[in-house]
């Protein structure tokens, strides 16, 4: 597949004009999406000009304060694959191991892995015209290849639900099988700590880390949530495991991913904390477990999250200071607590 030039997506159309540039049908919120995009397009054009100039002057992307600032303000679609690949270390891996991806596809495949991936194919973005099996040229075959290759590459993980959505987004943006594979490797192998292993220990730890952070940054919400044991798993496990896919609007998810590939997993906490802090009054009105769950569903949609540019500014201001060192310290503490509980230690 050719690398995404930023243009192929805009041609997707079902004749009714309710399909966004990424192939998703948007019957319910198309008008609000269109209105947001009409304003956002001016921002995108400005960013695109600045990125083109930066990349022309410095073709090799180095991590520095200028690039970090540019990433936080959004990477235009035509440069996304390149920036994600460079920032995450995926490009380096691809260059180090030429032909490796193809060798994974050429090997004999585990029948159980093939069957598990096949089962999830039709569940992946049923509302996206690019992934419908009858679509020409459909992306289901590409998705299957990326997931199969990754399952053989990382046998400890194999395949688990949620990975199909992540691979799907990567394919939409890069339009390149091999790059999507190496970006999966960067996310699952280096950026996200042990989210997709059978025990999902990293996911459990990060839910508890978020709980600890909320106690400090939104103590009233922390007290409310403490009344309901196990509540954090119910309300935020999908946020983390799907990296906000199908939780936040697509433009917002892609902006979050720009920063995730560049700055690492602490970005996921910034997003969660911003949603919680910003909607504290609504959350505190909840009077029961179903109320809380419903509220956490509501706070991810609406004007606040649809306006991706303002939302991204908020995630770097509303939660205040949040260093990777703080998160690592909390992860260590929470991991020990979970392991003690599982082994029956007091």
C-alpha positions in Angstrom: 0.0 0.0 0.0 1.2 3.5 -0.7 1.8 6.0 2.1 -1.1 8.2 2.9 -0.8 11.5 1.1 -3.6 13.1 3.2 -6.0 13.2 0.2 -7.5 9.7 -0.3 -9.7 10.0 2.8 -11.5 13.1 1.7 -13.0 11.3 -1.3 -15.1 8.9 0.7 -18.8 9.6 0.1 -22.0 7.6 0.4 -24.0 10.1 -1.7 -25.7 11.5 1.4 -22.7 13.5 2.5 -22.8 12.1 6.1 -19.4 10.3 5.9 -16.4 12.0 7.5 -13.0 12.1 5.9 -12.0 8.8 7.7 -14.9 6.8 6.3 -17.1 6.9 9.4 -20.9 7.3 8.9 -22.1 10.2 11.1 -25.9 10.3 10.8 -26.5 11.6 14.4 -23.9 14.4 14.8 -22.9 15.3 11.2 -24.1 18.9 11.4 -22.2 19.7 14.6 -19.2 17.9 13.2 -19.4 19.9 10.0 -19.7 23.2 11.9 -16.7 22.3 14.0 -14.6 21.3 11.0 -15.5 24.5 9.1 -13.8 26.5 11.9 -11.1 23.9 12.5 -10.0 23.8 8.9 -8.4 27.3 9.3 -6.4 26.0 12.2 -5.4 22.9 10.2 -4.2 25.0 7.3 -2.0 27.2 9.5 -0.5 24.1 11.2 0.1 22.5 7.8 2.0 25.5 6.5 4.2 25.6 9.7 4.8 21.8 9.7 5.8 21.9 6.0 8.3 24.7 6.7 9.7 22.9 9.7 10.1 19.5 7.9 11.6 21.2 4.9 14.2 22.9 7.1 14.8 19.8 9.2 13.8 16.6 7.4 15.0 14.4 10.3 12.6 14.8 13.2 14.4 15.4 16.5 12.7 15.6 19.8 13.0 19.2 21.1 10.7 21.9 22.6 9.7 23.3 19.2 8.6 19.9 17.9 6.8 19.2 21.2 4.9 22.4 20.9 4.0 21.7 17.3 2.8 18.2 18.2 0.6 19.6 21.0 -1.0 22.0 18.6 -1.8 19.1 16.2 -0.1 17.2 13.4 -1.8 17.7 9.9 -3.0 14.4 8.4 -0.5 14.5 5.5 2.4 14.4 8.0 0.9 12.2 10.7 2.3 8.8 9.6 5.8 10.3 9.4 5.7 12.1 12.7 4.2 9.1 14.6 6.8 6.8 13.1 9.7 9.1 14.0 8.5 10.1 17.5 7.6 6.6 18.6 10.8 4.9 17.4 8.8 2.8 14.9 10.7 4.2 12.0 14.0 3.1 13.5 12.7 -0.4 14.1 11.4 -0.7 10.5 14.8 0.4 9.1 16.7 -2.0 11.5 14.6 -5.0 10.4 13.8 -4.8 6.6 11.6 -7.6 5.4 10.7 -8.7 9.0 7.0 -7.8 8.6 6.7 -9.8 5.4 8.5 -12.8 7.0 5.9 -12.8 9.7 3.1 -13.0 7.1 5.0 -15.8 5.2 5.4 -18.1 8.2 3.0 -20.9 9.1 0.2 -19.4 11.2 -1.3 -20.5 14.5 -4.8 -21.7 13.7 -6.2 -20.5 17.1 -4.7 -17.0 16.5 -6.2 -16.9 13.0 -9.6 -17.9 14.3 -9.7 -15.4 17.2 -8.7 -12.5 14.8 -11.3 -13.6 12.2 -14.0 -13.5 14.8 -13.4 -9.9 15.5 -13.1 -8.7 11.9 -16.8 -7.9 11.4 -16.9 -6.1 14.8 -14.3 -3.6 13.7 -15.8 -0.3 12.8 -19.1 -1.6 11.4 -20.0 2.1 10.7 -16.9 2.7 8.6 -17.3 2.3 4.8 -13.6 1.5 4.4 -13.9 -1.6 6.7 -17.1 -3.1 5.4 -16.2 -6.4 3.8 -17.9 -5.4 0.6 -16.0 -2.2 0.3 -13.6 -2.0 -2.6 -10.7 -2.0 -1.9 -11.7 -3.0 1.7 -9.3 -2.6 4.6 -10.4 -5.8 6.4 -7.7 -7.9 4.7 -5.1 -5.3 5.6 -6.3 -5.3 9.2 -6.2 -9.1 9.4 -2.6 -9.1 8.1 -1.4 -6.5 10.7 -3.1 -8.3 13.6 -1.8 -11.7 12.5 1.8 -10.5 12.0 1.6 -8.8 15.4 0.3 -11.9 17.1 3.3 -13.9 15.9 5.7 -11.0 16.7 4.5 -10.7 20.3 3.5 -14.2 21.4 3.1 -13.1 25.0 0.2 -10.9 23.9 -1.0 -12.7 20.7 -4.4 -11.0 20.1 -6.9 -9.5 22.5 -10.0 -7.4 22.0 -9.3 -3.7 21.6 -6.2 -4.3 19.4 -8.4 -4.5 16.3 -9.6 -0.9 16.8 -6.1 0.4 17.4 -4.8 -1.3 14.3 -7.8 0.0 12.3 -7.0 3.6 13.2 -3.4 3.2 12.4 -4.3 1.8 9.0 -6.7 4.6 8.2 -4.0 7.2 9.0 -0.9 5.6 7.5 -2.6 3.7 4.7 0.4 1.4 5.0 0.4 -2.2 6.4 4.0 -2.3 7.5 4.0 1.1 9.2 0.8 0.2 11.0 2.5 -3.0 12.3 5.5 -1.1 13.6 3.3 1.6 15.2 1.4 -1.2 17.0 4.7 -2.5 18.2 5.7 0.9 19.5 2.4 1.3 21.4 2.0 -2.2 22.8 5.6 -2.9 23.3 7.0 0.4 24.6 4.5 3.2 25.2 1.7 1.3 27.0 2.8 -0.7 30.0 1.4 -4.3 29.7 -2.2 -3.4 28.8 -2.8 -6.3 26.5 -1.2 -9.3 28.2 -3.6 -12.0 29.4 -3.5 -10.7 33.0 -3.8 -7.0 31.8 -1.8 -6.0 34.8 -0.7 -2.7 33.3 -4.3 -1.7 32.7 -5.3 -2.6 36.3 -2.4 -0.6 37.6 -3.2 2.5 35.5 -6.8 2.5 36.6 -5.6 2.6 40.2 -3.1 5.3 39.3 -5.9 7.4 37.9 -7.9 6.8 41.1 -4.9 8.1 43.1 -4.5 11.1 40.9 -8.2 12.0 41.2 -7.9 11.9 45.0 -5.3 14.7 44.7 -6.7 16.7 41.8 -10.4 16.3 42.3 -10.8 15.1 45.9 -14.6 15.5 46.0 -14.9 13.1 43.0 -12.4 10.8 44.7 -14.6 10.6 47.8 -17.7 9.9 45.8 -16.0 7.1 43.8 -14.7 5.5 47.0 -18.3 4.6 47.9 -18.4 2.2 45.0 -15.7 -0.5 45.0 -14.5 -1.5 41.6 -16.1 1.6 40.0 -13.0 2.7 38.2 -12.8 -0.5 36.2 -16.4 0.0 35.1 -16.0 3.6 34.0 -12.5 3.9 32.6 -11.1 0.6 31.5 -12.4 1.2 27.9 -10.9 4.7 27.9 -7.4 3.2 28.4 -7.7 -0.1 26.5 -9.1 1.5 23.3 -7.0 4.7 23.7 -10.2 6.7 23.6 -11.4 5.2 20.2 -15.2 5.2 20.1 -15.1 7.2 23.4 -14.0 10.7 22.0 -14.7 12.2 18.6 -12.2 11.0 16.0 -10.4 14.4 15.4 -9.9 14.6 19.2 -8.6 11.0 19.4 -6.1 11.7 16.7 -4.9 14.8 18.5 -4.5 12.7 21.7 -2.5 10.1 19.7 -0.2 12.8 18.3 0.8 13.5 21.9 0.7 9.9 23.0 3.3 8.9 20.3 5.5 11.8 21.2 5.1 12.1 25.0 4.1 8.7 26.1 1.3 7.2 28.3 1.0 10.1 30.7 -1.1 11.8 28.0 -3.9 9.2 28.7 -4.0 10.4 32.3 -4.1 14.0 31.2 -7.2 13.3 29.1 -9.0 11.3 31.8 -8.3 14.0 34.5 -9.4 16.8 32.2 -12.7 15.0 31.5 -13.2 14.4 35.2 -12.1 17.8 36.5 -14.1 19.7 33.8 -17.3 17.8 34.6 -16.9 17.6 38.3 -20.3 19.3 39.1 -22.2 16.7 37.0 -20.3 13.8 38.5 -21.0 15.0 42.0 -24.7 15.0 41.3 -24.7 11.3 40.8 -26.6 9.4 43.5 -26.1 5.8 42.6 -23.7 3.4 40.8 -25.8 3.5 37.5 -25.9 7.4 37.8 -22.1 7.5 38.0 -21.6 5.1 35.0 -24.1 7.1 33.0 -22.4 10.3 33.8 -19.0 9.0 32.7 -20.6 8.0 29.4 -22.1 11.5 28.9 -18.9 13.5 29.7 -17.0 12.1 26.7 -19.4 13.6 24.2 -20.8 17.0 23.4 -19.2 20.4 22.5 -16.3 20.2 25.0 -14.7 17.1 23.4 -15.8 17.8 19.8 -13.8 21.1 19.7 -10.5 19.2 19.6 -8.3 22.2 19.5 -9.6 23.8 22.7 -9.9 20.4 24.4 -6.2 19.7 23.7 -5.2 23.1 25.2 -7.2 22.1 28.3 -5.5 18.7 28.8 -2.2 20.6 29.3 -3.7 23.2 31.7 -6.6 21.8 33.7 -4.9 18.8 35.4 -1.9 21.0 36.4 1.6 19.5 36.7 1.9 15.8 35.9 5.3 14.3 35.4 6.2 10.8 34.2 8.2 10.4 37.4 5.0 10.9 39.5 3.2 8.3 37.3 6.0 5.8 37.6 6.1 6.2 41.3 2.3 5.6 41.6 2.5 2.7 39.2 5.1 1.0 41.4 2.9 1.6 44.5 -0.3 0.4 42.8 1.4 -2.7 41.3 2.6 -3.8 44.7 -0.9 -3.4 46.1 -2.5 -5.4 43.3 0.1 -8.2 43.6 -0.4 -8.3 47.4 -4.2 -8.5 47.0 -3.9 -11.3 44.4 -1.5 -13.3 46.6 -3.8 -12.8 49.7 -1.2 -10.6 51.5 -2.7 -8.2 54.1 
